[in-house]
Amino acid sequence: MDIKFSCPNCQQPMVSGWESAGLTVPCPSCQQGVSIPLTFHQTPPAALIPCPDCDRSISNLATSCPGCGHPFPENQARLYQQSPQGQNDGCVTVVSGWLGLFIAVIVVMFLLRGCS
């Protein structure tokens, strides 16, 4: 599947394969760096590939091998570019954890006061 886009500097039409999505390449016309876009409707097709470490069949979209843990950083970067909210997931998880702990402490205190 090809990604069609144009250079923001000179408007030169450009085409690239999905495997290059998220990379920056020079424009063939003006030589300025152009980021190849990645949008939700341009998700690469899924396929099974062998893991380079353990030779297990895994998805070409995997961020790591489930068998040996071999990382695929290019897929991790692709996920961040696909979902901007993913950049805040760590913060949301920490806040949710603290909020849950706070509520649990309040419930325990309420139950202990009721038993006295």
Sequence and secondary structure as in RCSB ss.txt:
>XXXX:A:sequence
MDIKFSCPNCQQPMVSGWESAGLTVPCPSCQQGVSIPLTFHQTPPAALIPCPDCDRSISNLATSCPGCGHPFPEN
QARLYQQSPQGQNDGCVTVVSGWLGLFIAVIVVMFLLRGCS
>XXXX:A:secstr
 EEEEE TTT  EEEEEGGGTT EEE TTT  EEE    GGG     EEE TTT  EEETT SB TTT  B HHH
HHHHHHH GGGGGHHHHHHHHHHHHHHHHHHHHHHHHHHH 
